[in-house]
Amino acid sequence: MSKVLEQEVSVDYPQEGEKITHPQYTMRVGAADVQKVVVSIDDSPWQPCRQAGGFWWYDWSNFMSGRHEVEVKALTKDGRTMTSEVRRFKVELDRAL
């Protein structure tokens, strides 16, 4: 009997507990065979991702130091919505630079 693998969407970067130290960051999302991916950071409104190189990307800037969370949703080609687990990470910016 073969096992059927269910599609999933996941936040590849930032990794769980990652510390971001640069004022601009590009998040990478893994999601196959989907037509749209959106992200929400700290429960903000959903923002569209761009697709390139087999992944989905979200360019993030103008953020503040502190703890943050990101969640991703993907719309499959057959109309289903998949949601990622919440990914927690930390931003530590040196504003003196």
C-alpha positions in Angstrom: 0.0 0.0 0.0 1.5 3.4 -1.0 1.4 6.4 1.3 -0.3 9.5 -0.1 1.7 12.6 0.8 -0.4 15.7 1.5 0.7 19.0 0.1 2.0 21.5 2.7 3.3 25.0 2.9 6.2 25.9 5.2 8.4 28.9 6.1 11.9 27.9 5.2 13.5 31.2 6.3 13.6 32.6 8.8 14.2 29.4 10.8 12.6 28.9 14.2 14.5 31.1 16.7 16.7 32.7 14.0 18.2 36.1 14.9 17.9 38.7 12.1 20.5 41.5 12.3 20.1 43.2 8.9 17.4 45.9 8.3 16.1 44.1 5.2 15.3 40.4 5.0 13.8 38.1 2.4 11.6 35.3 3.7 11.5 32.0 1.7 8.4 29.8 1.6 8.2 26.3 0.4 4.9 25.5 -1.4 4.5 23.3 -4.5 1.7 23.4 -7.0 0.0 26.4 -5.6 -1.3 29.5 -7.3 -0.9 32.1 -4.6 1.1 32.5 -1.3 0.6 35.3 1.3 2.3 36.0 4.6 1.2 37.7 7.8 3.8 39.0 10.2 2.7 39.6 13.8 -0.9 39.2 12.8 -0.7 42.0 10.2 -2.8 42.0 7.1 -1.9 39.3 4.6 0.8 40.4 2.0 1.4 38.6 -1.4 4.7 36.7 -2.0 6.5 36.5 -5.4 7.5 33.3 -7.0 11.0 32.7 -8.4 13.4 29.8 -8.6 11.0 27.2 -7.3 10.1 29.0 -4.1 7.9 31.9 -2.9 9.6 35.0 -1.5 8.6 38.0 0.7 10.8 41.0 0.9 10.5 42.5 4.4 12.0 45.9 5.5 11.3 48.8 7.9 10.8 46.4 10.8 11.6 46.9 14.5 13.9 45.0 16.8 12.1 42.4 19.0 10.4 39.1 18.8 8.2 38.4 15.7 6.0 35.7 14.2 5.2 34.8 10.6 2.5 32.7 9.2 1.9 31.7 5.6 -1.2 30.7 3.6 -1.2 29.1 0.2 -4.1 28.7 -2.3 -3.8 25.4 -4.2 -4.7 25.1 -7.8 -7.9 23.2 -6.8 -9.0 26.0 -4.5 -8.0 24.6 -1.1 -6.1 26.8 1.4 -3.1 25.5 3.3 -1.7 27.2 6.4 1.8 26.9 7.8 2.8 26.6 11.4 3.7 29.9 13.0 7.4 30.6 12.8 8.9 32.6 15.7 12.1 34.6 15.3 14.0 37.6 16.7 15.2 40.9 15.1 18.2 42.6 16.7 19.2 45.7 14.8 22.1 48.0 15.6 20.5 51.4 14.7 23.8 53.2 15.2 25.1 51.8 11.8 
